[in-house]
Amino acid sequence: QAVLTQPPSVSGAPGQRVTISCTGIGAGFEVHWYQHLPGTAPKRLISGDGRRPSGVPDRFSASKSGTSASLVITGLQPEDEADYYCQSYDDRLRSYVFFGGWTKVTVRGVVFGGGTKLTVL
């Protein structure tokens, strides 16, 4: 059974470039990348063919070489602070789906408040 490995966290200042690695990918497997913001469902950032779904900024890109893949965020923005994970599967078999552990991306120097819930009456 494949085991994907990601770093638990990466950080960078606004405007910097950060890279998240994903290792342990089997031969012939594609890799997808997801972003998970608190309180929302995980969102696919990049498909195995390298395409970004509509609405995903082009500062997100990905590459794969051998058993390793990388997600690159160029020009880090405060809203990029989130959890990221890789997903790999064998497109030929349509089977054997594995997820790497989360990688937490922290944007240094950016402080968020605890949030305020707005209720519309």
C-alpha positions in Angstrom: 0.0 0.0 0.0 1.4 3.4 -1.0 2.2 5.9 1.7 2.4 9.6 0.7 4.6 11.8 2.8 4.2 15.6 3.2 6.0 18.1 5.5 3.7 19.0 8.4 4.1 22.7 7.9 5.8 25.3 5.7 5.8 29.1 6.1 6.7 32.2 4.2 6.2 35.9 4.2 3.7 37.6 1.8 5.1 37.7 -1.7 7.5 34.8 -1.2 7.5 31.4 -2.9 6.8 28.3 -1.0 7.0 24.6 -2.0 5.1 21.6 -0.6 6.5 18.2 -1.4 4.7 14.9 -1.7 6.8 11.8 -1.9 6.1 8.1 -2.2 4.0 8.2 -5.4 3.8 5.0 -7.3 4.8 4.7 -11.0 2.1 5.7 -13.3 0.1 7.5 -10.6 -1.3 11.0 -11.1 -1.3 13.5 -8.3 -4.0 16.0 -7.3 -3.6 18.9 -4.8 -6.2 20.2 -2.5 -6.6 23.2 -0.2 -8.6 23.1 3.0 -9.7 26.4 4.6 -11.2 26.2 8.1 -14.9 25.7 8.0 -15.1 24.8 4.3 -14.9 21.7 2.3 -11.5 20.8 0.7 -11.1 22.4 -2.7 -9.1 20.9 -5.6 -6.4 23.3 -6.6 -4.7 21.3 -9.4 -5.7 18.2 -11.2 -3.4 15.4 -12.2 -3.1 16.8 -15.7 -1.8 20.1 -14.3 -5.0 22.0 -14.9 -6.5 24.4 -12.3 -10.2 24.5 -11.8 -12.0 27.8 -12.6 -11.3 30.4 -9.9 -7.9 29.0 -8.7 -5.2 31.7 -9.1 -2.3 31.0 -11.4 0.1 31.5 -8.5 -0.6 27.8 -7.7 1.3 25.4 -9.9 2.5 21.8 -9.6 5.0 19.4 -10.9 5.9 15.7 -10.7 9.1 13.8 -11.2 9.4 10.1 -10.5 8.0 9.3 -7.1 7.9 12.9 -5.9 5.5 15.8 -6.6 5.5 19.5 -5.6 2.9 22.2 -5.1 4.4 25.7 -5.6 2.7 28.9 -4.4 4.4 31.9 -6.0 3.6 35.3 -4.5 2.2 34.0 -1.2 -1.0 35.8 -0.1 -2.6 36.0 3.4 -5.6 34.1 2.1 -3.3 31.2 1.2 -2.9 30.3 4.8 -4.6 26.9 4.9 -4.0 23.1 5.0 -2.9 21.5 1.8 -2.7 17.8 0.8 -1.8 15.6 -2.1 -4.0 12.8 -3.5 -2.6 10.1 -5.7 -4.3 7.3 -7.7 -3.7 5.0 -10.6 -5.7 6.4 -13.5 -5.4 3.0 -15.3 -6.9 1.0 -12.5 -9.3 3.7 -11.2 -8.3 2.4 -7.8 -5.9 2.6 -4.8 -6.5 6.2 -3.6 -4.1 7.5 -1.0 -3.9 10.8 0.7 -0.8 12.4 2.2 -0.9 14.1 5.6 -1.9 17.7 5.8 0.7 20.4 5.3 -0.1 23.6 7.1 1.0 26.8 5.3 1.5 29.8 7.5 1.9 33.3 6.1 4.4 35.0 8.5 3.7 38.5 9.7 0.0 38.2 9.1 -2.4 38.1 12.1 -6.0 37.2 11.8 -8.7 37.9 14.3 -10.9 35.2 15.7 -13.7 36.0 13.3 -17.1 37.4 13.7 -20.3 35.6 12.8 -22.8 37.8 10.9 -26.4 36.8 11.2 -28.9 38.4 8.8 -32.3 38.6 10.5 
